[in-house]
Amino acid sequence: MTINISSELTAITDSNKPVITPQSYSEGVQILEVADTVLLNDAAPKFAVTPQTDGDGNQITWEITTEGKLHQVE
């Protein structure tokens, strides 16, 4: 599933970022796309990704790159 943004996002702060929960987590999967009138590198930082929990209960942190793809934070 990919989220498509068709207009500029406004009034987004760290405290009210929309959170995306992927159905599955994989490095490099396209998760965010934008219309031609919106810059992806401006939109991507306005979203957060729900942390993944591995089989041992550890949380794995993910982010969205400026290309709109999932990236595991080391």
Secondary structure, DSSP 4 states (H G I P E B T S, - for coil): --EEE-S---S--GGG--EE--SS--TT-B-EEE-TTS-HHHHGGG-EEPPEE-TTS-EE-EEE-TTSBEEE--
